[in-house]
């Protein structure tokens, strides 16, 4: 499985998480990992696990979700924290 990033912008800012996307992801075998949301609720970055990015695009289109970018990422973990 690949790690996929979904980058979205919201104008006006969103008020609540939209759960209507979830069934579209489940039927494609996509797993939500985490979401990072801007303090002002105008942007989000969501991380998913999916066979490939096109499945996430398909789920977004089916749900009517507009997005800025979707791309595949690699997880890079440093054993020791980087300290200034």
Buried (B, 14 or more C-beta within 10 A) or exposed (E): EBBBBBBBEBEEEBEEEEEEBBEBBEEBEBEBEEEEBEEEEBBBBBBBBBEEBEBBBBBBEBBEBEBEEBEEEEEEEEEEEEEE
